[in-house]
Amino acid sequence: MIVQSFGQLQVIKPSLTAFPAAPGSAPGQLWWEEDDDQYGEIYANDPNVRICVDFLARNIGQLNIHAYRRVSDTDRERLNDHDVIRWLTHPNPATTMYRLIEDLMGDLGIYFNAYWLKVRYEDAGARAIGLLRVPPDEMEVFGGLLPTQFVWTRANMRMPFPPSEIVHFDGFNPLNPLKGLSPLKTLARLLREDDAASRNREAYWNNASRFEGVIERPKDAPKWTPAQKQSWREQWQGRYAGPANAGMIPVLEDGMTLKNASGSARDSQYVEGWKARRELYASAYHIPLTMVGILEHATFSNINEEHKQLYQDCLAPWLKMIEQELARQLLIESTDNEDVYLEFNIAEKLKGSFEEQASSLQMAVGRPIMTPNEGRARLNLPSIKDDPTADQIAPQQGGPSDATANPNNDPNGPPPKAKPKPRAPADKAAQEVIAATRGRQRARLLKFPEAERSSAFYAEMDRWNGELARDLAPHVGDEALGLAIRSNLDLFTELDS
C-alpha cells in the first residue's frame, strides 16, 4: 500500500497480528480471514442468531424516517416531499422503504456491513436516485484508511464503483479500517460449540433414537453362538429401536439386566445450555432478554420498562448511526440540504397510552418552564403562529393571573374570570365509589418503594381507569371515564407531592 505523506511517497506494509486458527479452518487460515459468506450460512442455520437479527431488523424496519428543517431552536418544519424521503420511500420498483431498512439492518446484524448502489435517473425532468441493496459477501472494499473503490463480484464479473456511487454502512473493526467486524466472528467459538451439540442430538435421532445401554447376562449362563447373538440383536432392534417404538418396555430373558449407558437431556443440560447461548447472543446484540423469549424473571412492570429501554439503549445507537450515514452519503445528493436533518420516528413507539401522554403533556406544557410552542417543538411539530396565546403560560399553571389581564382595573375592561374549580360528582354513591377505589389504590402503591411508584402507577393506570369508569357509569353516565381519569391523576399527584 502506497500513501503520500509530507510530499513524499512511502510504502507501508500491513502489520496484522496472527490470531490462532479457528478449529475447522483451512491450514494457515487466520481467525480474521474467515470468508464473509459463512455468516450468511450461520444466519440460515442457527435459530438463535436469526432470532436476534430478525428482531433488530423488523423493529427498525417498521420505523418511518422523517426529514425536518430546523427553523429555530423552538421550531421545526417537516419536509414530507423532500428528495431523500422520496428516494427512500420508492428505492426501486421491487423494494419498499420497510424492506430496504429491514435488509439494511439484517446485513448490519450479520456482517456489520451494508451497501446500497445509487442508481441515477431522471424523474419528470428532475434528478433522482434509486437505491439497490448489494449483498455484503459479494462486495470488496479497497483503500487505505478510507475507501477508494468498491468492487462488486457477481457470476465471475467484477464491477468497480467509486465511493460516490455506494452508500456504505459499517461498524468498528480493529483489524480492518475499511469494513465492520461481524458480531458472528466474535461468537465463532460459541457457534461451533452450539453446532457440535446440535449435530450430536441430530445424530442421535438419525440413529433411530436407539437407547444407549448394555444388556448383561448372568456369568453362569451358557455361551451364545454367533448366530444366536445375531438373532437376538435383530429381534431387539426390530422391536425396541426407532421413534415408533419409543417408550416400549423391553422384556428380557431370565437373568438379563438392562443398564443405561447414556446421559439424559437433563444430565447433559441441553435446555440450560440452549438458554445460556441465547442469553449470550442477545447480550452480543444488546437486546433485552425478554424481547427474545427469555421470560424467567419477567413481570408486567419490568417488561414495560425493558420496552422503553429497547428504544432508548438498544436501538437508539443503531438509529443514530443510520441517520448520520444517510445524511453524510445521501442527503448531500439533494440540492435542498441546508438546515435539514433526518430522524427516525420513535415517538410513536415511546408515547405510551393516551392517558399517559395527556398527563405528561399537560404537566410539561402547562407549567412556566415550557410554552405550547416549546412543547410542539419537542414533538417536531410546527409552531402556532396565529394564536396570540401560543407563547403564554396558562394562569392556573403559573402564567399571568386574571388581575394582570386588566392591570389598571379599568371598569370598561374585561371582567376577571373566575378560576375553574374541579367538579366533583353530585351523586353521593359516586363519591363513595371513588373514595373506596382510591383507598385501595393508595394502599397498593404505598407498598412500592418511592422510586418505583411512578412506574407502578402508569403500569396500572389503564386498568384502573376502566374499572373505575365501569363502577361509576350507573351513577354519572357518560361522565364516568372523565371522572375516573381525573380521580387517578389526583391520586398520583397526591402521592408524588
N, C-alpha and C positions, 0 to 999 in steps of 0.2 A: 504494500500500500504506500503510495507516494503522496505527501502533503506539502504545501508551501508554508514555510514559517520564516518570518523575518526576512522575506525577499529571497530565500534560497529553497531549493527543492531538497527534501530529505526523505529517506526511505525508512519507514517504520515497520518492523516485523511484529506481527501479532504475538502476544505472550498470554497464553491461556493455561491455567492450572489443570493438569491431567487428573481428573477425579477417577476413582476406581471404577472399572467397568461394571455395569449392572449385570446381575445374573441373567443369562439368556441372551445377552448382547453378542454381536459378532466379535470375533477375536480382534483386539486392538481398538474396538469402538469405545469412545469415551461417553461418560454419563450425559454430557451436554450435546452429543452428536446423534442422539436418537431421532429417527425420522418423524416429521410432523404428522404424517399420515397415520401413525399409530394412535394418535389421540382420538381421531375420528372412530377408530375401531373400539377404543376403550369406551367412548360415549355410547356406541351402539350396543355394547355387550354388558356393561356394568350398570345395574339399575340404580345404585346409589349416586353415581356420577350423573346419570341422566336426571334423576330427581332434582338434584341441586341446580344443574344448569338450566333445566326447563323452568324451574321455579323463578330464577332470576330473569330469564328471557321473557316469560309470559307477563310477569308483574311489571317489567319496564316497557314491554311492547304495548301494553294497554294504556300507558300514559301518553297523552297528547302533548306535542311540542307547540308552544306559542311564541310569537315574535312580538316584542314591545319596543316602543321608542320612549326613551327617558326624556320627558318634557321638563321636569324639575324634580327636586327631591321628594315632593309630595304628589307628583302627577305622572301617570303613565298613559300611553296610548297604545292600545292593542292593534297590531297590523295583521288583519285577517287575510289580506291578499298580498302579502309580501312574497318576493321571489322565492326565498328559501322555503317558506311554508308550502308554496305551490310545488316546488321541486320534491319536497319530502312527502307531500300528500299523494302525488302521482309520480313515483320514481321511474316506473316503466310500465308498459301495458300489462305485464304479468304479475305485478307486485303492488301491494297496498302499503301504506305507512306502517301499519301494525306488523306486517310480515317483514318489512325492511328492518325495523328496530328489533324485532324478535330474532331475526337472523344475525343481526349485528351483535346482540348480547349473547347469543349462543356461541358465535365464533370467539368472542372475548372470554367466555366461560371455559371453552375447551382449549383454545390456543393462546389466549391473551393477545391475539392479533386479529384484526378485521380489515377488510379492504373493500372500498367501493370504487368502481370505474366511472368516471364522469363521461357521459355521452352527450356531446354538444349538438344542439339542433335549433331550429327557429320555430317559434310558435306564434302565429298571427303576426309575423314580421318582427317579433321581439326575440332576443337571445334567451335560450332556455337550456337547462341542464337536466339530463336524465341520470339516474343512479342505478348501477348494476353491481350486485354482490359478486366478488371474486373469491373462490374457495381459498382459505389461507394456506392449505397444504400444496397449492399449485403456484404460490407466489414466492419469488425470491427478491430480497432487498440488497442492493449494493450501495456501497459508500463507505465513509469513514465514521466520523461521529454523527453525521447527518446523512439521510438517504439521498443518493444522487440518481438512482434509477431503480425502477421496479420491472421485473421480468415475469410475465405470466406464461407458464408452460402448460399446454393442453394438447393431447394427442401428438406428442413429439414436435409441436410447433411452439417456438419461443417468440413471444410478443413483448418487446420492451416499451415502457411508458416513462415519461419524465414525472417527477413528483407533482407537478401541477395538474396531472390528469388522474391522480389517485387520491382518494380520501383514506388515510391510514390511521387506524386506532390501535394503540398498543400500550403496554404497561412496562413496569420497571423490569430490567434484566441486567444483573451484574456481569453476565457472561457475554452479552452481545448488545451494544447500544442501539442497534437498528431494529430489533424485534423484541416483543414482550416475552417473558418467561411463563410458559403454561403452568397453571396450578397442578396439572396432572404429572408434570415432571417431578415436582416435589413429593407428590403422593405415589411415585412409581413403586417404591418398595412395598408400601401397603397394598397397592393394587395387585402386585404379583402375589402377595400373601393371600389376598381375597380370592384371586383367580385359582390358586392352588387348592384352597379349601372348597371352592365351588366344584372344581374338577374331581376332587375326592368324593363329594356327595353324588355327582353325576355318575362317576364310575360305579358307585355302589348300586344305583338304580339300574344302570346299563347291565350290570352283572346279575340281573334278575332279582335284585334285592335279597340275595341269599343271607341266611342267618350265619354269622361268623361264629363258629363254635367247634367243639371237639366232642365226639361220641366215644365214650370209653366202655370197653368190655371187661368183664372180670378176668383177672390174671390166670385163673384156672380154666377158663373157657377153651373149648377145642379151637385149634387154629383154622382160620378160613383158607380155602383155596383161592387163587386169583379170580376164578370165575365167580365164587361166592361174594368176594369183595366187590367185583364189578356189578353184580346183580343187585347187591344191597345199595350201592351208590346210585344206580339208575332208579331204583324204587324210591329212594329218599328224595332225590332231586325232582322226580316227576310228581311226587305227592306234596312236598312241602316248600319247594323253591318257587320264586316268582311272585309278582304282585297279586296275582289272582288267588294265591294260596296264603297270603299274609294273614297272620293271626290263627292259623291252623295249629291244633295241639298235636304234637307228634306222639305216636305210640311206639315204644321201643320194646325190644325183646327182653326176656328175663335177664336181669343183672346189668343191663346197659344204663349209662348215665349220660346226660347232655350238659356240658359246661360251656357257658358263654365265653367267647374269646374276643369280643368286640366291645368298644365303648359306646354308650348311648349318646344321643344328641345332647342330653343334659350334662353327661360327664365330659364331653368334648367342648361344651359351652358354645355350641353353634349360634344359639339365639343371642347370648350375651356378646359374642364376638361380632355378630351382624349389627347389633345396636351400637357397639363401640365404634365400628367402622363408619356407620352413618353419622354418628356424632362428630367424628374427626373430619369427615368430608364436609359436613355443614360448617364446622369451625373454619376449615380452609377457605370457604367461600363467605364466611362471616354472616351466616344465616341463622336467625334464632331457631332453636331446636324444635319448638312446637310447630314451626312452619313446614317442617319436613316430616311430620308424623311422629315425633318423639314426645309422647304426652304423659310420661310417668308422673311428672310433678306439675302438670298443667292445672290451672284453676281459671275460672271466668275472669278474675281480676288480672292475673299476670298475663293471660293471653291477650287481653285488651292492651296492656302496656307493651307487650312484645310487638303487637301490630303497629303501634306508634314507633317503637324502636326500629322496626323494619325499614320505614321510610326515612327515618332520621339518621340512623347509624349504618345500616346495611346497604340500602340502595342509594342514599344521598351521594357518597363518593363516586359511584358509577355514573350517576346522572350529571354531576358536576363535570366529570371528565368528558362525557359525550357532548354536553353543551359547549364546552370550551373548544373541543376539536371541531365541532360544526361551525363555530364562529371563526376559528382560525383558517379552516380549509374550504368552507362552503360559503359562509356569509360574505367573505371578501369578493366572491364572484359576482355579487349583486351590486348594482350602481347605487342602491339605496341602503347604505350600511352605517350612516352617521348616527351615533347615539342609539343604535339598535342592538338589542341583545335577545338571546333565545333562552327559553326556560321551560322545563317540563312542568306540567300542571299537576303537582302532587297535592294541591289544596283540596281537590275533590276526594282524595283518599284520607286526608287527615282532619277534615272539617267536623267529623263526629255527627251526632244526631241533631235534629233541628233544634231541640230544646237547648242542647249544649252550645250550639252556635249563637242562638238568640241571647242566652245568658252572657256568654263571653263578649259578644259584640256590644251588648248593652252596657256592660261594665267598662269596656275599653273605649267606646265612642262617647259615652255619656259623661265621662269624667273630664276634669280640666286638662289631663295630660294629653288628650287626643281630641281633635276635631273630627267631624264626619268625613271631611276630605282626607285627613290623615288615615282614618280607618279604611277608606276606599282605596287609598294608595297601597295599604298593606295587602289588599286583595287584588292588586293590579287592575283596578277599575279607574276610569277617568274621573276627574274631579267634577263637582257640580258647580257650574259657573253662574247659572241664572238664579240660584236660590240664595237670597240675602242672608239666610240663617245658616248656610252650609258651614261657615267657619266660626260659628258661635257655639258656646257650650250651653247645654240645657240648664235653665235656672235651678231645677230641682237636683242637679248634679254638680253644683258649684259654679254655674255661669252667672250672668248678670241677673240680679233679683228683679222683682216686679217694680220695686221702688226706683231702681236705676232706669227702668224703661220710661219713666216720667219724672226726670230728676228735679224739675222745678215745681212739681206738684201743680201743674197747670190744670185748672178746673175744666178747661176745654180739651185737655189731652186725654189719651186713652185711659180708662179706669184700670186700676191694678186688678190683675187676675188672681182669683183665689187658687191657692195651691191644691191640686187634686189630692184627695185622701184615698188611701186604698179601701176599696169597697169590701165589706165583709158580707157573707151570706146572711140574708134576713131570716132564713129558716133555722130555728133552733136545732132541729135534728141535724142539719148540715154542719152547724158549728160543732156539735158533739162528735160527728164523724171525723171532722178534720182534727179536732183535739186528740181523739183516741189514736188516729193514724200517726200523727206527728209524735205522740208519746212513744209508740212502738219504733218508729224510725229513729228517733233521737237515741233511744236505748241501744239500738243496733249499731249506729255509727259511733257511739261512745266506746264501744268495745275495741275499735281500731285505734292504733297509735295516732297521735295528732297529725303526723306527716302523711298518713295513709288515708285520712278521712275524705279528702277531696276525690281521690281515685275511687274509693268505695262508693261515694255518693253518686258520681257520674256513671259508675257501672250499674247501679240500681235505679237510676232516675227514670228511664223509660218505663220500666215495670211499675214503679211506684206511681207515676203519672196515670198509667192505665188503670191500675187497681183503684186508686182514689177516685178517679173520674167515674168509674162504674158504680162506686158506693154513693157518690154524690148525685148521680143522674136522677134518681127518683125524687130528689128534693129540689134541685135547681135546674133540671132540664139541660138545655143546650149550653149553659154556662159551666157545666161540670168540669170539662177539660181545662178551661182557663183558670178556674179556682184551684184545681189540682196542681197545675204548674206553678202558680203563684205561691201556694202553700209550701211546696217542696223547695222553691227558691228561697223563701223566707227562712225555712229551716236551715238551709245551707249557710245563708248569711249569718244567722244567729250562732251557729257553731263555729263559723270562720272568724267571727269578731272576737 
